Amino acid sequence: MNIEQSKIPQATAKRLPLYYRFLKNLHSSGKQRVSSAELSDAVKVDSATIRRDFSYFGALGKKGYGYNVNYLISFFRKTLDQDETTKVCLIGVGNLGTAFLHYNFTKNNNTVISLAFDVDNEKVGTDIGGIPVFHLDDLEENLPDDVTVAILTVPAPAAQSITDRLITKGIKGILNFTPARLTVPDDIRIHHIDLAVELQSLVYFLKHYPNEDKS
Ligand SMILES: NC(=O)c1ccc[n+]([C@@H]2O[C@H](COP(=O)([O-])OP(=O)(O)OC[C@H]3O[C@@H](n4cnc5c(N)ncnc54)[C@H](O)[C@@H]3O)[C@@H](O)[C@H]2O)c1
């Protein structure tokens, strides 16, 4: 994370990829400027929040003109470190993992899954979605030093020991799709994604805050 970004509130930082993706679409359709109302409509974030978010990075829209799309895109690209490709590995090529390998992340940003690991000999040695699958036993040997992020889509009981090995190999961030709560040193970042929890929270908000500001 660069200095500019560390001043941005986390809630704002989380919305940046959303804005960036939409602005890139606008740009490829030839649009030069966009109002916060248009953005709001597209990304489903209210326009006051958008204006506040954008004010953190000095993008002040002009009344009756809106925001300059090119300026915003180049800002986001720098802030999100999009100029550099981040290489990611995926562990566990099952239902979820296979879907991710087939999904082309690079369409939206510069993150690319460059290799995968599994223990199933039917999968080891094959290419899935164009990505080579190695045996987990050969993790230390095959994981390149420039891969710093891992996606975990293994059964929960295997998650902690794999995490320990990944960290020893230099992985700094883990996107954890397993229900396991992982113990890691302070300098390692874990993002836990749990569909059941997300669904529960969506239903809760629908029930208790049906008309609230959704930012
Ligand atoms: N976060 C979510 O929203 C969500 C949704 C569904 C599943 N999950 C979780 O994601 C994980 C994967 O789910 P799935 O449906 O793809 O399971 P799956 O059984 O289809 O796939 C698991 C894969 O991991 C491999 N594997 C098993 N042990 C391994 C090990 N020690 N090292 C490397 N690979 C190993 C298996 O060979 C298999 O290919 C599970 O923990 C599941 O609970 C999360």
The ligand as a MOL file (V3000), in Angstrom:
LIG
                    3D

  0  0  0     0  0            999 V3000
M  V30 BEGIN CTAB
M  V30 COUNTS 44 48 0 0 0
M  V30 BEGIN ATOM
M  V30 1 N -16.4920 -19.2160 1.0410 0
M  V30 2 C -17.5370 -19.7010 0.4690 0
M  V30 3 O -18.4650 -18.9840 0.1990 0
M  V30 4 C -17.5390 -21.1230 0.1770 0
M  V30 5 C -18.5030 -21.6980 -0.6280 0
M  V30 6 C -18.3910 -23.0130 -0.8690 0
M  V30 7 C -17.3280 -23.7180 -0.3020 0
M  V30 8 N -16.4540 -23.1140 0.5060 0 CHG=1
M  V30 9 C -15.3050 -23.7480 1.1200 0
M  V30 10 O -14.2680 -23.7690 0.1250 0
M  V30 11 C -13.5230 -24.9560 0.2730 0
M  V30 12 C -13.5660 -25.7120 -1.0420 0
M  V30 13 O -14.9190 -26.0540 -1.3720 0
M  V30 14 P -15.2280 -26.9160 -2.6400 0
M  V30 15 O -16.6830 -27.0170 -2.7290 0
M  V30 16 O -14.4680 -26.3870 -3.8010 0 CHG=-1
M  V30 17 O -14.5990 -28.3310 -2.1740 0
M  V30 18 P -14.1140 -29.5480 -3.0680 0
M  V30 19 O -14.1300 -30.7450 -2.1910 0
M  V30 20 O -14.8160 -29.5590 -4.3650 0
M  V30 21 O -12.5840 -29.1600 -3.3860 0
M  V30 22 C -11.5330 -29.2530 -2.4830 0
M  V30 23 C -10.2600 -29.4830 -3.2930 0
M  V30 24 O -9.1510 -29.4160 -2.4050 0
M  V30 25 C -8.3100 -30.5240 -2.6550 0
M  V30 26 N -7.6050 -30.8390 -1.4230 0
M  V30 27 C -7.9790 -31.6040 -0.3710 0
M  V30 28 N -7.0330 -31.5920 0.5690 0
M  V30 29 C -6.0330 -30.8110 0.0960 0
M  V30 30 C -4.7820 -30.4470 0.5970 0
M  V30 31 N -4.3440 -30.8610 1.7890 0
M  V30 32 N -4.0030 -29.6440 -0.1510 0
M  V30 33 C -4.4150 -29.2070 -1.3680 0
M  V30 34 N -5.5900 -29.5290 -1.9030 0
M  V30 35 C -6.3860 -30.3280 -1.1670 0
M  V30 36 C -9.2150 -31.6380 -3.1240 0
M  V30 37 O -8.4950 -32.5960 -3.9020 0
M  V30 38 C -10.2200 -30.8530 -3.9770 0
M  V30 39 O -9.7710 -30.7170 -5.3060 0
M  V30 40 C -14.1300 -25.7060 1.4630 0
M  V30 41 O -13.4000 -25.3680 2.6170 0
M  V30 42 C -15.5420 -25.1510 1.5470 0
M  V30 43 O -16.0570 -25.2100 2.8760 0
M  V30 44 C -16.5280 -21.8460 0.7120 0
M  V30 END ATOM
M  V30 BEGIN BOND
M  V30 1 1 1 2
M  V30 2 2 2 3
M  V30 3 1 2 4
M  V30 4 1 4 5
M  V30 5 2 4 44
M  V30 6 2 5 6
M  V30 7 1 6 7
M  V30 8 2 7 8
M  V30 9 1 8 9
M  V30 10 1 8 44
M  V30 11 1 9 10
M  V30 12 1 9 42
M  V30 13 1 10 11
M  V30 14 1 11 12
M  V30 15 1 11 40
M  V30 16 1 12 13
M  V30 17 1 13 14
M  V30 18 2 14 15
M  V30 19 1 14 16
M  V30 20 1 14 17
M  V30 21 1 17 18
M  V30 22 2 18 19
M  V30 23 1 18 20
M  V30 24 1 18 21
M  V30 25 1 21 22
M  V30 26 1 22 23
M  V30 27 1 23 24
M  V30 28 1 23 38
M  V30 29 1 24 25
M  V30 30 1 25 26
M  V30 31 1 25 36
M  V30 32 1 26 27
M  V30 33 1 26 35
M  V30 34 2 27 28
M  V30 35 1 28 29
M  V30 36 1 29 30
M  V30 37 2 29 35
M  V30 38 1 30 31
M  V30 39 2 30 32
M  V30 40 1 32 33
M  V30 41 2 33 34
M  V30 42 1 34 35
M  V30 43 1 36 37
M  V30 44 1 36 38
M  V30 45 1 38 39
M  V30 46 1 40 41
M  V30 47 1 40 42
M  V30 48 1 42 43
M  V30 END BOND
M  V30 END CTAB
M  END
